[in-house]
């Protein structure tokens, strides 16, 4: 019989709409199989919208607050929810609101875990951050790259422990068996339209396919509300002879429906904490091209086969993209082995067991 753990609060007060927010909902759902779980989020946030769309077994409580630097109402509401749900385990997604939550946790016997999903650049080892982080029992990173980053950034103490827990995925059952979806090469990129995600690099890299008279389509999926950056991309496209081959679909609920129709996943991100969609693309048997930075070499160490270009080098990226396009058929067996490895490494039972080993 599975051992149950004490009640859990997963806290994600972010107003964003990316991987961290999706992961918070997924983790709350996963942990609810072992314990009473409440997800605490900001009212009207993307997190709350995700929960409202689904059918989950955990409770969701939203909090109203404006000032993320300090909100007395948020502090008291969080404290009240911890008491109401008899919470003993807190898993916190984020960083900026922890200074407020420190006071919400004060005087309570809590097992506090901070889950890190993005690379941080500024050290937090002054006296104030040492005080704030003194309530933390575990720092959990989702990759080796992030674990090394966290160790350099956050205060350390005798009772603080560090651990890697890779996320899990529910991969779609359908997958292509042939080498190409059609004579046209279907290239896909998934990620919000933002600087650092490599949209402009991907567009430039496709020049090599146009010059080689390869028929292709480049499809971008992801939130495109950054009007300034979108305008910059549109200005670039106006001067390109293959602008009609570049499409933006915006945010979609089911990325799998698009991945299954694609041949190449082109992801020249300037850095990722983990790269959820990167794993999903390999699980669908796509040929994957990325830059060699942050967590991507780690996937190679795990046994995944894909192409890495020199970091931020569009000429190298173009060469890797052309190679991927020309080798789709010959790469088929390696690409399908990626799909099998994804299912083996990133399964839910392994992630659930890893998390439960930290909880009281």
Beta strands, then each sheet from edge to edge (+ up, - down):
strand 1: 8-12
strand 2: 37-42
strand 3: 59-63
strand 4: 89-93
strand 5: 111-116
strand 6: 138-141
strand 7: 161-164
strand 8: 185-190
strand 9: 216-221
strand 10: 246-250
strand 11: 264-267
strand 12: 287-291
strand 13: 307-309
sheet 1: 3+ 2+ 1+ 4+ 5+ 6+ 7+
sheet 2: 10+ 9+ 8+ 11+ 12+ 13+
end
